[in-house]
Amino acid sequence: MKVAIADDDPIVCSSLQTILTATGTADVLWTANTGEETCERYMSGPANRPDVLLVDVQMPGMDGLEAARRILEFDKAARILFLTTFADRQYIAQAVTLGARGYLIKQDVASICPAVQAVMADQIVLGAEVLGKLTDSMKEQGEHGARPHADDAAAAALDALSDRERDIARLVAQGLDNRQIAARLFLSEGTVRNRISGILDKLALDNRTQLAITWLHAEADQTH
């Protein structure tokens, strides 16, 4: 696995590189300390495109969120995992709305390698603290009459999904990958992959992260 790291602290970059390589989790292609440098490195050619890109939220100049937005516009298949000290609800909501594959708090060092592996396996990585803040934010916005970032039409369209599609969408929101969903529902991985593509088309969504957030949005509305 090839990973790249974007963080404004060179010591953090070095520490993460040591953790990833020493555990045999991944090779580090490159590191960057600004959003501008991150975009330049990623877009410089196919050889510099990692399997997973770890990005800090706050960096000088262009921040990590803007860098992620530009990279995802350039390459919709980019797997971006935010790794930051900021468990801010707005940051989390922006990250998942962009289509990032996860949001991880730096203090939880032991979870970094499993998180990278999970993202590589097309899972969504949202820790309990992050998921709690995101769900709380959705509930609060509903209480104040404002809609969360998830698309309203997509949330409403969930009702039109078949029972099997809803089962799959629920498991995607729980962070399961295609293999795990297939095992849980006694389906083939190919069937799960095709069903997810069909669900995304029905809901006019771009990726499974947006599907997970749309599902959580709908659940938050139901509890409210």
LUMZAFI-969993 format. One line per field, with one value per atom (N, C-alpha, C): residue number from 1; residue in one letter; atom name; x, z, y. Coordinates in nm, 2 decimals. Layout:
// residues N
pos = c(NUM	...)
code = c(A	...)
site = c(CA	...)
xx = c(X	...)
zz = c(Z	...)
yy = c(Y	...)
This chain:
// residues 224
pos = c(1	1	1	2	2	2	3	3	3	4	4	4	5	5	5	6	6	6	7	7	7	8	8	8	9	9	9	10	10	10	11	11	11	12	12	12	13	13	13	14	14	14	15	15	15	16	16	16	17	17	17	18	18	18	19	19	19	20	20	20	21	21	21	22	22	22	23	23	23	24	24	24	25	25	25	26	26	26	27	27	27	28	28	28	29	29	29	30	30	30	31	31	31	32	32	32	33	33	33	34	34	34	35	35	35	36	36	36	37	37	37	38	38	38	39	39	39	40	40	40	41	41	41	42	42	42	43	43	43	44	44	44	45	45	45	46	46	46	47	47	47	48	48	48	49	49	49	50	50	50	51	51	51	52	52	52	53	53	53	54	54	54	55	55	55	56	56	56	57	57	57	58	58	58	59	59	59	60	60	60	61	61	61	62	62	62	63	63	63	64	64	64	65	65	65	66	66	66	67	67	67	68	68	68	69	69	69	70	70	70	71	71	71	72	72	72	73	73	73	74	74	74	75	75	75	76	76	76	77	77	77	78	78	78	79	79	79	80	80	80	81	81	81	82	82	82	83	83	83	84	84	84	85	85	85	86	86	86	87	87	87	88	88	88	89	89	89	90	90	90	91	91	91	92	92	92	93	93	93	94	94	94	95	95	95	96	96	96	97	97	97	98	98	98	99	99	99	100	100	100	101	101	101	102	102	102	103	103	103	104	104	104	105	105	105	106	106	106	107	107	107	108	108	108	109	109	109	110	110	110	111	111	111	112	112	112	113	113	113	114	114	114	115	115	115	116	116	116	117	117	117	118	118	118	119	119	119	120	120	120	121	121	121	122	122	122	123	123	123	124	124	124	125	125	125	126	126	126	127	127	127	128	128	128	129	129	129	130	130	130	131	131	131	132	132	132	133	133	133	134	134	134	135	135	135	136	136	136	137	137	137	138	138	138	139	139	139	140	140	140	141	141	141	142	142	142	143	143	143	144	144	144	145	145	145	146	146	146	147	147	147	148	148	148	149	149	149	150	150	150	151	151	151	152	152	152	153	153	153	154	154	154	155	155	155	156	156	156	157	157	157	158	158	158	159	159	159	160	160	160	161	161	161	162	162	162	163	163	163	164	164	164	165	165	165	166	166	166	167	167	167	168	168	168	169	169	169	170	170	170	171	171	171	172	172	172	173	173	173	174	174	174	175	175	175	176	176	176	177	177	177	178	178	178	179	179	179	180	180	180	181	181	181	182	182	182	183	183	183	184	184	184	185	185	185	186	186	186	187	187	187	188	188	188	189	189	189	190	190	190	191	191	191	192	192	192	193	193	193	194	194	194	195	195	195	196	196	196	197	197	197	198	198	198	199	199	199	200	200	200	201	201	201	202	202	202	203	203	203	204	204	204	205	205	205	206	206	206	207	207	207	208	208	208	209	209	209	210	210	210	211	211	211	212	212	212	213	213	213	214	214	214	215	215	215	216	216	216	217	217	217	218	218	218	219	219	219	220	220	220	221	221	221	222	222	222	223	223	223	224	224	224)
code = c(M	M	M	K	K	K	V	V	V	A	A	A	I	I	I	A	A	A	D	D	D	D	D	D	D	D	D	P	P	P	I	I	I	V	V	V	C	C	C	S	S	S	S	S	S	L	L	L	Q	Q	Q	T	T	T	I	I	I	L	L	L	T	T	T	A	A	A	T	T	T	G	G	G	T	T	T	A	A	A	D	D	D	V	V	V	L	L	L	W	W	W	T	T	T	A	A	A	N	N	N	T	T	T	G	G	G	E	E	E	E	E	E	T	T	T	C	C	C	E	E	E	R	R	R	Y	Y	Y	M	M	M	S	S	S	G	G	G	P	P	P	A	A	A	N	N	N	R	R	R	P	P	P	D	D	D	V	V	V	L	L	L	L	L	L	V	V	V	D	D	D	V	V	V	Q	Q	Q	M	M	M	P	P	P	G	G	G	M	M	M	D	D	D	G	G	G	L	L	L	E	E	E	A	A	A	A	A	A	R	R	R	R	R	R	I	I	I	L	L	L	E	E	E	F	F	F	D	D	D	K	K	K	A	A	A	A	A	A	R	R	R	I	I	I	L	L	L	F	F	F	L	L	L	T	T	T	T	T	T	F	F	F	A	A	A	D	D	D	R	R	R	Q	Q	Q	Y	Y	Y	I	I	I	A	A	A	Q	Q	Q	A	A	A	V	V	V	T	T	T	L	L	L	G	G	G	A	A	A	R	R	R	G	G	G	Y	Y	Y	L	L	L	I	I	I	K	K	K	Q	Q	Q	D	D	D	V	V	V	A	A	A	S	S	S	I	I	I	C	C	C	P	P	P	A	A	A	V	V	V	Q	Q	Q	A	A	A	V	V	V	M	M	M	A	A	A	D	D	D	Q	Q	Q	I	I	I	V	V	V	L	L	L	G	G	G	A	A	A	E	E	E	V	V	V	L	L	L	G	G	G	K	K	K	L	L	L	T	T	T	D	D	D	S	S	S	M	M	M	K	K	K	E	E	E	Q	Q	Q	G	G	G	E	E	E	H	H	H	G	G	G	A	A	A	R	R	R	P	P	P	H	H	H	A	A	A	D	D	D	D	D	D	A	A	A	A	A	A	A	A	A	A	A	A	A	A	A	L	L	L	D	D	D	A	A	A	L	L	L	S	S	S	D	D	D	R	R	R	E	E	E	R	R	R	D	D	D	I	I	I	A	A	A	R	R	R	L	L	L	V	V	V	A	A	A	Q	Q	Q	G	G	G	L	L	L	D	D	D	N	N	N	R	R	R	Q	Q	Q	I	I	I	A	A	A	A	A	A	R	R	R	L	L	L	F	F	F	L	L	L	S	S	S	E	E	E	G	G	G	T	T	T	V	V	V	R	R	R	N	N	N	R	R	R	I	I	I	S	S	S	G	G	G	I	I	I	L	L	L	D	D	D	K	K	K	L	L	L	A	A	A	L	L	L	D	D	D	N	N	N	R	R	R	T	T	T	Q	Q	Q	L	L	L	A	A	A	I	I	I	T	T	T	W	W	W	L	L	L	H	H	H	A	A	A	E	E	E	A	A	A	D	D	D	Q	Q	Q	T	T	T	H	H	H)
site = c(N	CA	C	N	CA	C	N	CA	C	N	CA	C	N	CA	C	N	CA	C	N	CA	C	N	CA	C	N	CA	C	N	CA	C	N	CA	C	N	CA	C	N	CA	C	N	CA	C	N	CA	C	N	CA	C	N	CA	C	N	CA	C	N	CA	C	N	CA	C	N	CA	C	N	CA	C	N	CA	C	N	CA	C	N	CA	C	N	CA	C	N	CA	C	N	CA	C	N	CA	C	N	CA	C	N	CA	C	N	CA	C	N	CA	C	N	CA	C	N	CA	C	N	CA	C	N	CA	C	N	CA	C	N	CA	C	N	CA	C	N	CA	C	N	CA	C	N	CA	C	N	CA	C	N	CA	C	N	CA	C	N	CA	C	N	CA	C	N	CA	C	N	CA	C	N	CA	C	N	CA	C	N	CA	C	N	CA	C	N	CA	C	N	CA	C	N	CA	C	N	CA	C	N	CA	C	N	CA	C	N	CA	C	N	CA	C	N	CA	C	N	CA	C	N	CA	C	N	CA	C	N	CA	C	N	CA	C	N	CA	C	N	CA	C	N	CA	C	N	CA	C	N	CA	C	N	CA	C	N	CA	C	N	CA	C	N	CA	C	N	CA	C	N	CA	C	N	CA	C	N	CA	C	N	CA	C	N	CA	C	N	CA	C	N	CA	C	N	CA	C	N	CA	C	N	CA	C	N	CA	C	N	CA	C	N	CA	C	N	CA	C	N	CA	C	N	CA	C	N	CA	C	N	CA	C	N	CA	C	N	CA	C	N	CA	C	N	CA	C	N	CA	C	N	CA	C	N	CA	C	N	CA	C	N	CA	C	N	CA	C	N	CA	C	N	CA	C	N	CA	C	N	CA	C	N	CA	C	N	CA	C	N	CA	C	N	CA	C	N	CA	C	N	CA	C	N	CA	C	N	CA	C	N	CA	C	N	CA	C	N	CA	C	N	CA	C	N	CA	C	N	CA	C	N	CA	C	N	CA	C	N	CA	C	N	CA	C	N	CA	C	N	CA	C	N	CA	C	N	CA	C	N	CA	C	N	CA	C	N	CA	C	N	CA	C	N	CA	C	N	CA	C	N	CA	C	N	CA	C	N	CA	C	N	CA	C	N	CA	C	N	CA	C	N	CA	C	N	CA	C	N	CA	C	N	CA	C	N	CA	C	N	CA	C	N	CA	C	N	CA	C	N	CA	C	N	CA	C	N	CA	C	N	CA	C	N	CA	C	N	CA	C	N	CA	C	N	CA	C	N	CA	C	N	CA	C	N	CA	C	N	CA	C	N	CA	C	N	CA	C	N	CA	C	N	CA	C	N	CA	C	N	CA	C	N	CA	C	N	CA	C	N	CA	C	N	CA	C	N	CA	C	N	CA	C	N	CA	C	N	CA	C	N	CA	C	N	CA	C	N	CA	C	N	CA	C	N	CA	C	N	CA	C	N	CA	C	N	CA	C	N	CA	C	N	CA	C	N	CA	C	N	CA	C	N	CA	C	N	CA	C	N	CA	C	N	CA	C	N	CA	C	N	CA	C	N	CA	C	N	CA	C	N	CA	C	N	CA	C	N	CA	C	N	CA	C	N	CA	C	N	CA	C	N	CA	C	N	CA	C	N	CA	C	N	CA	C	N	CA	C	N	CA	C	N	CA	C	N	CA	C	N	CA	C	N	CA	C	N	CA	C	N	CA	C	N	CA	C	N	CA	C	N	CA	C	N	CA	C	N	CA	C	N	CA	C	N	CA	C	N	CA	C)
xx = c(0.08	0.00	0.09	0.05	0.12	0.04	0.10	0.04	0.11	0.04	0.11	0.05	0.13	0.10	0.11	0.00	0.00	-0.03	0.08	0.06	0.16	0.12	0.21	0.33	0.33	0.43	0.52	0.65	0.73	0.76	0.75	0.77	0.65	0.53	0.42	0.43	0.47	0.49	0.59	0.70	0.81	0.76	0.68	0.63	0.53	0.44	0.34	0.41	0.51	0.59	0.65	0.71	0.77	0.67	0.56	0.45	0.40	0.38	0.32	0.42	0.55	0.65	0.70	0.71	0.76	0.66	0.54	0.43	0.41	0.47	0.45	0.31	0.25	0.12	0.13	0.22	0.23	0.37	0.40	0.51	0.47	0.55	0.51	0.57	0.49	0.53	0.60	0.53	0.58	0.51	0.56	0.50	0.49	0.39	0.38	0.34	0.37	0.34	0.24	0.19	0.09	-0.01	-0.13	-0.23	-0.19	-0.12	-0.07	0.02	0.12	0.22	0.15	0.05	-0.03	-0.09	-0.16	-0.22	-0.12	-0.01	0.09	0.15	0.18	0.24	0.14	0.02	-0.08	-0.11	-0.12	-0.15	-0.04	0.08	0.20	0.22	0.14	0.15	0.10	0.06	0.01	0.10	0.23	0.33	0.32	0.27	0.26	0.12	0.04	-0.10	-0.10	-0.12	-0.12	-0.25	-0.24	-0.37	-0.45	-0.39	-0.46	-0.38	-0.45	-0.39	-0.43	-0.34	-0.37	-0.35	-0.45	-0.45	-0.49	-0.41	-0.45	-0.55	-0.63	-0.73	-0.67	-0.59	-0.54	-0.39	-0.37	-0.23	-0.22	-0.10	-0.09	-0.13	-0.18	-0.22	-0.35	-0.35	-0.46	-0.47	-0.59	-0.60	-0.63	-0.64	-0.66	-0.79	-0.90	-1.03	-1.03	-0.97	-0.97	-0.88	-0.77	-0.68	-0.76	-0.83	-0.91	-1.01	-1.08	-1.18	-1.12	-1.01	-0.94	-0.90	-0.84	-0.79	-0.91	-1.02	-1.14	-1.20	-1.19	-1.24	-1.15	-1.02	-0.93	-0.94	-0.96	-0.96	-1.07	-1.19	-1.30	-1.27	-1.18	-1.14	-1.04	-1.00	-0.90	-0.95	-0.87	-0.91	-0.84	-0.92	-0.87	-0.92	-0.82	-0.85	-0.80	-0.88	-0.84	-0.79	-0.67	-0.61	-0.57	-0.64	-0.63	-0.65	-0.62	-0.64	-0.78	-0.84	-0.97	-1.09	-1.16	-1.29	-1.40	-1.39	-1.49	-1.60	-1.72	-1.84	-1.84	-1.81	-1.81	-1.70	-1.58	-1.48	-1.52	-1.58	-1.62	-1.72	-1.82	-1.93	-1.88	-1.79	-1.73	-1.65	-1.57	-1.49	-1.57	-1.68	-1.76	-1.84	-1.88	-1.96	-1.87	-1.75	-1.65	-1.64	-1.66	-1.64	-1.52	-1.46	-1.35	-1.39	-1.29	-1.32	-1.32	-1.28	-1.28	-1.23	-1.24	-1.20	-1.15	-1.02	-0.96	-0.89	-0.90	-0.84	-0.70	-0.60	-0.46	-0.42	-0.49	-0.45	-0.47	-0.55	-0.57	-0.47	-0.35	-0.24	-0.26	-0.30	-0.32	-0.41	-0.50	-0.60	-0.56	-0.44	-0.40	-0.38	-0.31	-0.28	-0.41	-0.49	-0.62	-0.71	-0.70	-0.78	-0.74	-0.61	-0.55	-0.59	-0.58	-0.62	-0.77	-0.85	-0.99	-1.03	-0.97	-0.99	-0.95	-0.84	-0.79	-0.89	-0.96	-1.06	-1.20	-1.20	-1.33	-1.42	-1.37	-1.46	-1.46	-1.55	-1.56	-1.51	-1.42	-1.36	-1.41	-1.50	-1.55	-1.55	-1.46	-1.45	-1.58	-1.59	-1.71	-1.73	-1.62	-1.63	-1.68	-1.62	-1.65	-1.79	-1.83	-1.97	-2.07	-2.04	-2.13	-2.15	-2.04	-2.05	-2.12	-2.10	-2.17	-2.32	-2.36	-2.50	-2.57	-2.50	-2.55	-2.57	-2.48	-2.49	-2.61	-2.64	-2.75	-2.88	-2.89	-3.00	-3.02	-2.91	-2.92	-2.97	-2.92	-2.96	-3.11	-3.16	-3.30	-3.38	-3.33	-3.41	-3.42	-3.32	-3.32	-3.38	-3.44	-3.50	-3.41	-3.28	-3.18	-3.16	-3.12	-3.10	-2.95	-2.92	-2.78	-2.72	-2.59	-2.52	-2.57	-2.62	-2.66	-2.78	-2.78	-2.88	-3.02	-3.11	-3.25	-3.32	-3.30	-3.37	-3.32	-3.19	-3.14	-3.19	-3.20	-3.26	-3.40	-3.48	-3.62	-3.63	-3.54	-3.54	-3.51	-3.45	-3.42	-3.55	-3.66	-3.79	-3.83	-3.77	-3.80	-3.71	-3.61	-3.52	-3.60	-3.56	-3.61	-3.56	-3.62	-3.57	-3.43	-3.39	-3.25	-3.16	-3.20	-3.11	-3.10	-3.20	-3.20	-3.10	-3.11	-3.02	-2.87	-2.84	-2.71	-2.67	-2.76	-2.72	-2.70	-2.77	-2.75	-2.61	-2.57	-2.44	-2.33	-2.35	-2.25	-2.23	-2.34	-2.34	-2.27	-2.27	-2.20	-2.05	-2.01	-1.86	-1.82	-1.91	-1.87	-1.83	-1.73	-1.68	-1.77	-1.75	-1.83	-1.82	-1.70	-1.69	-1.77	-1.76	-1.84	-1.99	-2.03	-2.17	-2.22	-2.14	-2.18	-2.19	-2.10	-2.11	-2.23	-2.26	-2.37	-2.50	-2.51	-2.64	-2.65	-2.54	-2.54	-2.55	-2.47	-2.47	-2.32	-2.30	-2.17	-2.12	-1.98	-1.93	-1.97	-1.97	-2.01	-2.16	-2.24	-2.38	-2.39	-2.31	-2.31	-2.26	-2.15	-2.09	-2.19	-2.26	-2.36	-2.48	-2.52	-2.64	-2.60	-2.48	-2.43	-2.43	-2.38	-2.38	-2.52	-2.61	-2.75	-2.81	-2.78	-2.83	-2.78	-2.65	-2.59	-2.65	-2.68	-2.75	-2.89	-2.96	-3.10	-3.10	-3.00	-3.00	-2.92	-2.86	-2.78	-2.66	-2.59	-2.48	-2.35	-2.24	-2.11	-2.04	-2.05	-1.97	-2.04	-1.98	-2.04	-2.03	-1.94	-1.93	-2.06	-2.09	-2.22	-2.34	-2.34	-2.45	-2.46	-2.35	-2.35	-2.40	-2.36	-2.40	-2.55	-2.60	-2.74	-2.82	-2.77	-2.84	-2.85	-2.73	-2.73	-2.82	-2.82	-2.91	-3.05	-3.10	-3.23	-3.26	-3.16	-3.18	-3.20	-3.12	-3.12	-3.26	-3.32	-3.45	-3.55	-3.54	-3.64	-3.64	-3.52	-3.51	-3.56	-3.55	-3.60	-3.75)
zz = c(0.00	0.00	0.00	-0.08	-0.09	-0.02	0.07	0.15	0.13	0.13	0.14	0.26	0.32	0.44	0.42	0.46	0.45	0.59	0.65	0.78	0.80	0.86	0.87	0.97	1.04	1.14	1.08	1.04	0.99	1.09	1.22	1.31	1.31	1.29	1.28	1.15	1.04	0.92	0.94	1.01	1.03	1.12	1.22	1.32	1.25	1.17	1.10	1.00	0.93	0.84	0.91	1.03	1.11	1.15	1.19	1.24	1.12	1.01	0.89	0.84	0.83	0.77	0.87	1.00	1.10	1.12	1.10	1.12	0.99	0.88	0.76	0.70	0.75	0.69	0.55	0.53	0.40	0.38	0.26	0.22	0.20	0.25	0.23	0.11	0.01	-0.12	-0.10	-0.02	0.00	0.12	0.16	0.27	0.22	0.27	0.24	0.36	0.36	0.48	0.46	0.34	0.31	0.21	0.21	0.12	-0.03	-0.06	-0.20	-0.24	-0.15	-0.18	-0.20	-0.12	-0.12	-0.26	-0.31	-0.44	-0.55	-0.54	-0.64	-0.65	-0.54	-0.54	-0.59	-0.54	-0.59	-0.74	-0.79	-0.93	-1.02	-0.97	-1.06	-1.15	-1.12	-1.21	-1.14	-1.21	-1.15	-1.05	-1.07	-0.98	-0.84	-0.83	-0.70	-0.64	-0.69	-0.64	-0.54	-0.41	-0.32	-0.31	-0.25	-0.23	-0.13	-0.03	0.08	0.11	0.12	0.15	0.29	0.38	0.52	0.52	0.56	0.55	0.69	0.73	0.85	0.80	0.89	0.86	0.85	0.95	0.96	0.91	0.80	0.75	0.70	0.70	0.66	0.51	0.48	0.34	0.32	0.21	0.18	0.29	0.35	0.46	0.39	0.48	0.43	0.37	0.42	0.36	0.21	0.19	0.05	-0.04	0.02	-0.06	-0.10	0.00	-0.03	-0.14	-0.13	-0.23	-0.37	-0.38	-0.51	-0.56	-0.47	-0.51	-0.56	-0.48	-0.52	-0.65	-0.68	-0.81	-0.92	-0.89	-0.99	-1.00	-0.89	-0.89	-0.79	-0.85	-0.76	-0.68	-0.73	-0.67	-0.55	-0.53	-0.42	-0.29	-0.21	-0.08	0.02	0.08	0.17	0.31	0.41	0.55	0.63	0.69	0.77	0.90	0.94	1.06	1.13	1.24	1.30	1.45	1.51	1.66	1.68	1.57	1.59	1.57	1.68	1.67	1.66	1.57	1.55	1.46	1.50	1.42	1.28	1.26	1.13	1.04	1.09	1.02	0.98	1.07	1.04	0.93	0.95	0.85	0.71	0.70	0.57	0.51	0.60	0.55	0.48	0.55	0.50	0.38	0.38	0.27	0.14	0.16	0.05	-0.02	0.06	0.01	0.07	0.18	0.24	0.30	0.31	0.35	0.50	0.57	0.72	0.78	0.92	1.00	1.13	1.16	1.27	1.36	1.49	1.59	1.62	1.61	1.62	1.75	1.85	1.98	1.99	1.90	1.90	1.81	1.85	1.76	1.72	1.81	1.79	1.67	1.64	1.54	1.40	1.39	1.26	1.16	1.19	1.09	1.06	1.15	1.12	1.03	1.06	0.98	0.84	0.82	0.68	0.61	0.67	0.61	0.58	0.67	0.64	0.53	0.51	0.40	0.27	0.27	0.16	0.11	0.21	0.18	0.15	0.13	0.09	0.21	0.33	0.45	0.48	0.55	0.60	0.75	0.78	0.91	0.99	1.08	1.16	1.31	1.39	1.52	1.60	1.72	1.80	1.84	1.87	1.91	1.79	1.67	1.55	1.51	1.51	1.47	1.57	1.70	1.79	1.77	1.74	1.71	1.59	1.49	1.36	1.38	1.45	1.47	1.56	1.66	1.75	1.67	1.57	1.49	1.40	1.35	1.26	1.34	1.47	1.55	1.59	1.62	1.66	1.54	1.42	1.30	1.28	1.30	1.28	1.38	1.50	1.61	1.57	1.50	1.47	1.33	1.27	1.14	1.02	1.05	0.94	0.90	0.77	0.72	0.73	0.76	0.76	0.62	0.60	0.48	0.38	0.42	0.33	0.24	0.12	0.03	0.07	0.07	0.12	0.03	-0.10	-0.20	-0.18	-0.16	-0.14	-0.01	0.10	0.22	0.20	0.13	0.11	0.02	-0.08	-0.17	-0.10	0.02	0.09	0.10	0.12	0.13	0.01	-0.11	-0.23	-0.25	-0.16	-0.18	-0.14	-0.20	-0.16	-0.02	0.04	0.17	0.16	0.06	0.04	0.03	-0.05	-0.07	0.06	0.14	0.27	0.37	0.36	0.44	0.41	0.28	0.23	0.27	0.25	0.29	0.44	0.52	0.67	0.70	0.64	0.67	0.62	0.50	0.46	0.56	0.62	0.72	0.85	0.87	0.99	0.96	0.84	0.81	0.75	0.72	0.66	0.52	0.48	0.34	0.26	0.13	0.05	0.09	0.12	0.17	0.29	0.39	0.51	0.49	0.40	0.37	0.31	0.21	0.14	0.24	0.33	0.43	0.52	0.56	0.65	0.58	0.45	0.38	0.29	0.30	0.22	0.07	0.03	-0.12	-0.16	-0.30	-0.35	-0.34	-0.34	-0.34	-0.46	-0.58	-0.70	-0.69	-0.63	-0.61	-0.52	-0.42	-0.33	-0.40	-0.47	-0.54	-0.64	-0.71	-0.81	-0.74	-0.63	-0.56	-0.51	-0.45	-0.40	-0.52	-0.63	-0.75	-0.79	-0.78	-0.81	-0.71	-0.58	-0.47	-0.49	-0.53	-0.55	-0.67	-0.77	-0.89	-0.85	-0.77	-0.73	-0.65	-0.56	-0.47	-0.52	-0.64	-0.71	-0.62	-0.56	-0.48	-0.55	-0.51	-0.57	-0.51	-0.38	-0.32	-0.19	-0.14	-0.02	0.10	0.11	0.23	0.23	0.12	0.11	0.14	0.10	0.13	0.28	0.35	0.49	0.57	0.52	0.59	0.56	0.44	0.41	0.50	0.52	0.61	0.75	0.80	0.94	0.95	0.85	0.85	0.86	0.79	0.80	0.94	0.99	1.13	1.23	1.21	1.31	1.30	1.18	1.16	1.23	1.22	1.28	1.43	1.49	1.63	1.68	1.60	1.64	1.63)
yy = c(-0.12	0.00	0.12	0.22	0.35	0.46	0.53	0.64	0.77	0.88	1.01	1.08	1.17	1.24	1.39	1.47	1.61	1.67	1.73	1.79	1.90	2.01	2.13	2.11	2.00	1.97	1.86	1.89	1.78	1.67	1.70	1.59	1.49	1.54	1.45	1.37	1.43	1.35	1.24	1.27	1.18	1.06	1.10	1.00	0.91	0.96	0.88	0.79	0.84	0.76	0.64	0.67	0.56	0.46	0.50	0.41	0.32	0.38	0.31	0.21	0.25	0.16	0.05	0.09	-0.01	-0.12	-0.09	-0.19	-0.27	-0.23	-0.30	-0.26	-0.15	-0.12	-0.06	0.03	0.10	0.16	0.19	0.27	0.41	0.51	0.65	0.71	0.75	0.80	0.94	1.02	1.16	1.22	1.33	1.41	1.56	1.63	1.77	1.85	1.98	2.06	2.17	2.19	2.29	2.23	2.29	2.24	2.26	2.37	2.39	2.28	2.25	2.14	2.01	1.98	1.86	1.84	1.94	1.94	1.92	1.99	1.99	1.85	1.79	1.65	1.55	1.56	1.46	1.47	1.59	1.61	1.61	1.58	1.59	1.46	1.36	1.24	1.12	1.01	0.89	0.83	0.84	0.78	0.84	0.96	1.03	1.02	0.94	0.93	0.81	0.84	0.73	0.65	0.53	0.46	0.53	0.59	0.66	0.79	0.90	1.03	1.07	1.08	1.14	1.29	1.36	1.50	1.57	1.66	1.74	1.85	1.90	2.00	2.14	2.17	2.31	2.31	2.38	2.40	2.54	2.60	2.74	2.76	2.87	2.90	2.82	2.74	2.65	2.54	2.53	2.43	2.29	2.19	2.05	2.03	2.10	2.08	2.13	2.25	2.30	2.21	2.17	2.08	1.95	1.89	1.77	1.80	1.91	1.94	1.95	2.01	2.02	1.89	1.81	1.67	1.59	1.59	1.51	1.56	1.68	1.73	1.68	1.67	1.62	1.47	1.40	1.25	1.21	1.17	1.13	1.01	0.93	0.80	0.82	0.94	0.96	0.92	0.84	0.80	0.89	0.98	1.08	1.05	1.04	1.02	1.14	1.22	1.33	1.28	1.33	1.30	1.43	1.46	1.60	1.60	1.70	1.72	1.78	1.83	1.91	1.82	1.79	1.72	1.82	1.91	2.02	1.97	2.00	1.95	2.00	2.13	2.19	2.12	2.10	2.04	1.90	1.82	1.68	1.68	1.77	1.77	1.81	1.91	1.95	1.83	1.76	1.66	1.54	1.50	1.39	1.43	1.56	1.61	1.62	1.65	1.65	1.51	1.41	1.27	1.21	1.26	1.20	1.06	0.97	0.83	0.82	0.92	0.91	1.04	1.04	1.15	1.09	1.11	1.04	1.14	1.13	1.22	1.17	1.26	1.22	1.15	1.19	1.13	0.98	0.92	0.78	0.71	0.71	0.67	0.52	0.44	0.30	0.27	0.36	0.33	0.38	0.44	0.49	0.38	0.28	0.17	0.10	0.06	-0.01	0.08	0.21	0.31	0.31	0.32	0.32	0.20	0.08	-0.04	-0.05	0.01	0.01	0.10	0.21	0.30	0.23	0.17	0.10	-0.01	-0.07	-0.17	-0.11	0.02	0.10	0.11	0.10	0.12	0.27	0.32	0.45	0.45	0.54	0.55	0.67	0.65	0.76	0.70	0.75	0.70	0.74	0.68	0.70	0.84	0.91	1.05	1.14	1.11	1.18	1.16	1.03	1.00	1.06	1.06	1.12	1.27	1.34	1.48	1.51	1.43	1.45	1.43	1.32	1.29	1.40	1.45	1.55	1.68	1.71	1.83	1.82	1.70	1.69	1.71	1.66	1.68	1.82	1.89	2.03	2.12	2.09	2.16	2.14	2.02	1.99	2.07	2.08	2.15	2.30	2.35	2.50	2.52	2.42	2.44	2.44	2.41	2.41	2.26	2.24	2.11	2.08	1.95	1.91	1.92	1.89	1.90	1.79	1.68	1.58	1.63	1.59	1.64	1.59	1.69	1.67	1.57	1.58	1.49	1.35	1.33	1.20	1.14	1.22	1.17	1.12	1.20	1.17	1.04	1.03	0.91	0.78	0.78	0.66	0.58	0.64	0.57	0.49	0.53	0.45	0.33	0.31	0.20	0.07	-0.04	-0.17	-0.21	-0.31	-0.35	-0.40	-0.47	-0.52	-0.40	-0.30	-0.18	-0.10	-0.10	-0.03	-0.11	-0.24	-0.32	-0.29	-0.28	-0.25	-0.11	-0.01	0.12	0.14	0.07	0.07	0.02	-0.09	-0.15	-0.06	0.00	0.10	0.21	0.26	0.36	0.32	0.19	0.13	0.11	0.14	0.13	-0.01	-0.09	-0.22	-0.21	-0.29	-0.30	-0.40	-0.40	-0.49	-0.64	-0.68	-0.82	-0.85	-0.76	-0.78	-0.77	-0.68	-0.67	-0.80	-0.85	-0.97	-1.09	-1.10	-1.21	-1.19	-1.07	-1.04	-1.08	-1.04	-1.06	-1.18	-1.26	-1.39	-1.35	-1.26	-1.21	-1.23	-1.22	-1.21	-1.07	-1.05	-0.92	-0.84	-0.91	-0.84	-0.79	-0.87	-0.82	-0.70	-0.70	-0.59	-0.46	-0.48	-0.37	-0.31	-0.40	-0.35	-0.28	-0.34	-0.28	-0.14	-0.12	0.01	0.11	0.07	0.16	0.20	0.10	0.14	0.23	0.21	0.30	0.44	0.45	0.59	0.66	0.58	0.64	0.69	0.61	0.64	0.77	0.78	0.90	1.01	1.00	1.10	1.14	1.04	1.06	1.01	1.06	1.03	0.92	0.89	0.79	0.74	0.63	0.56	0.65	0.74	0.83	0.91	0.97	1.05	0.97	0.84	0.75	0.73	0.71	0.69	0.81	0.93	1.05	1.07	1.04	1.06	0.97	0.85	0.75	0.80	0.85	0.90	1.03	1.11	1.22	1.18	1.08	1.03	0.97	0.90	0.84	0.95	1.06	1.17	1.24	1.25	1.31	1.22	1.09	1.00	1.01	1.01	1.02	1.16	1.26	1.39	1.39)
